[in-house]
Amino acid sequence: MGWRSGQSYSQDLRDRVIGAVDGGMAVREAAAVFKVSIAYIYKALIRRRLAGDTRANPVRGR
């Protein structure tokens, strides 16, 4: 069972991606290794810088 559109990445994957980038891995390389988009990584880094967390947004309106 892989990732489906509309679902958030697991917190474990989020932590591993952010940890790899913080550890010096290039964003493009991390995207290829973890099979996520480059845009996702930049958005996660921006969210961490602005809000201080890397958790997924709560689901609203469902």
N, C-alpha and C positions, 0 to 999 in steps of 0.2 A: 504494500500500500504506500504509494508515494504522495507527494504534496499535491493538493488540489487547489484550484483557484478559489479565492475567498477565505482560505484558512491561513492562520498565522503560523509562522515558523515556530518550532519548539524553543523554549527558553534555553535548553542545552545548546542547540545550534546557534542561537543568538550569542550566547556567551563564548562559544568556541570561535565564531567569526570575529567578534570584537576583540577577543584575546589575541588572535593571530595578527590582526592589524596593529594592535597596541604593541605586540612583540616585534614588529618591524617588517612583517610581510606586506607586500604591495597589495593594494586594493584589487587590482585586476587578477593577481595570482590567487588571492583568497577567494574571489568570486569563482574562479575555475575549480579550485580545490573543493570548496564546500557546495558547489553547484547552486549558487544564488546569483542574483543580478548585481552588477556594480552599483546601480542606483539604490538597491536595498541597503547596501553597506553604507553608502554616503548618508542615506536617510537615517539609518540607525546611529551613526556617529553624530549627526546633527541633533537628533532627539536626545542623545545622552548628554551632549554639551548644553543644550537648552533646558531640558527637564530633569536631568540627573539620573535617568533610569533607562533601561534597555528593554523593559517589558512591553508586551503587545498592548495596543489600545484595547480597552474593554469593548465588547460587542454592544452596539446600541441598536435599538429599534427592532429587535428580533424576539 
